[in-house]
Amino acid sequence: MNRVRKAIVVASCAALAASVGACAQSERGGEGTGGTLTFGAAGAPKNFDPIFNDDGETFRPIRQMYETLIEHKPGTAELAPGLAEKWEVSPDGKQVTFSLRKGVKFHDGTDFNADAVCFNLDRWFNMKGAAAQSQMIYYADVWGGFAKNEGDAGEPNYKSCEAKDGSTAVVSLNAFKGSFPAAFTLTSFSMSSPTALKKYDADKVTQSGDSFTYNDYANLHPSGTGPFKFDKYDTGAQVITLSRFDDYWGDKAKLSKVIIRTIGDEAARKQELEAGNVDIIDFPNPVDWAGLKQKGFNVQVRRAFNILYLGINQKNNPKLKDIRVRKALAYAINRQQLVTSRLPEGAQVATQFMPDTVSGYAEDVEKYDFNPQKAKQLLAEAGATGMTVKFYYPSEVTRPYMPDPKGIFTAIEADLKAVGIKVQPVVKPWNGGYKDDVQKAGKQDIHLLGWTGDFNDPGNFVGTFFGREKPEFGFNDPALFAQLKAADAETNPDEKKAAYEQVNRDIMTKYFPAVPISHSPPAMVTKSNVKGLITSPLTNERFDTVSVG
């Protein structure tokens, strides 16, 4: 067995064996038993085309309707068969052969097969228009670029997809990339019906200023292969209705309907749960956990597999280009007090931009303990004493890594003011301007954001954040980009681990593009009659196993 092939096998076995959460066991069940589940969501979806999305609140309904070639074993980060029953990686790591399930139907009644797989991959690669390409965040991070880049995407790593026969699809890459084959689990890379994509002009995305408008496929006619299908989305009431897909290839969902209501305010979500108007809520305020348990609700705490950070945009404010100023922000923030007072039991101060369960985590990175005097000193040395920063934080949302955005903002704001930094707060709804302003337009000086890992690979964390130039951080550092690319391309597991450890050391000393804040275990709360829910460390919950008694 050659060195590359051996490394890939070892990495695959490690991925299959390692879990970042307890493996919950549950039978998938047989025929549906009926009933409706009402879920209180923390944020509104952007649209229902997987490829144009990258946030958990949008992915929640998408994950019920769509499936990927490779999935995760429920309750874990282990790879498991999805629409592909099995897959094989070539010795050089540049080709993945998928053996697909037979008898699978899309919601529009058309067949899922190898041609459909290749249609989806070719669609992403050949996407036209700067507006559409700019919304394909995961594609740019994983696949690099397009057949014709119309934005700031890099060199493409996608080469081709060939349908060998109806149930065999061969995907070829231009170079080995460490995130494969696990990247095929990403919700953005779910399989859509080619017929529906063509019928509803799915590639049409228009931009007006900082706003994007999507097509009828994304808004009205999503068509996947999942156990639930789309019924309607009342955008005024922000209520999504899904129904059981009775032609599903596997065990049918137990529920007949799933209703997802957006309730952006955490206190209001809790009140709706207590009133019996919703069956499940996500990301409750940690101070409410004990009280909810006393009232008979089930509080299921996931293991932390995330990072909250204070993002720093170096583009707009010249003072933030100075690394001394960026490090001063870190010294100014009392992260331990924030974790103790604002986050749930089990939360930890972050020292780098990945949790310690990910290979490549470096124990010996430079740390920035709370030191207001050091912060003031660095600000004075950089001529930045009394500087003003435009500080963005989101409303109408709660994230796994950020259970109380306003409270976290308030705590950090007070710390920054204490060292003489003036703060101009800017608050916007999560999918109502915040993400576009921060990630697409880069209007902020500093901001709150974070990440829940998609799979257990260091590139899914630091590579996603800092692997290429992004408006969110406003810097272009070819040396860092090249270092991350080299680490991701390393095929030997030990050398890959060492390479990412050095990346983490250098990020925290030489580059310091943001301030890591914390890792936080998010909870999900259910009524006592909700059975069969399997929580996920990836916040990748599926409702087909759930029943409401």
Secondary structure by P-SEA (a helix, b strand, c coil): ccaaaaaaaaaaaaaaacccccbbbbbccccccbbbbbbbccccccccccccccccccaaaaaacccccccccccccbbbbcccccccccccccbbbbbccccccccccccccaaaaaaaaaaaaacccaaaaaaccccccccccccccccccccccccccccccccbbbbbbccccccccccccccccccccaaaaaaacccbbbbcccbbbbcccccccccccccccccccccccbbbbbbbccccccccccccbbbbbbbccaaaaaaaaaaccccccccccccaaaaaaaabbbbbbcccccccccccccccccccccaaaaaaaaaacaaaaaaaccccccbbbbcccccccccccccccccccccaaaaaaaaaaaccccccccccccccccccccccaaaaaaaaaaaaaaaccccbbbbbcccccccccccccccccbbbbccccccccccccccccccccccccccccaaaaaaaaaaaacccaaaaaaaaaaaaaaaacccccbbbbbbbbbbbbbcccccbbbbbccccccccccccc
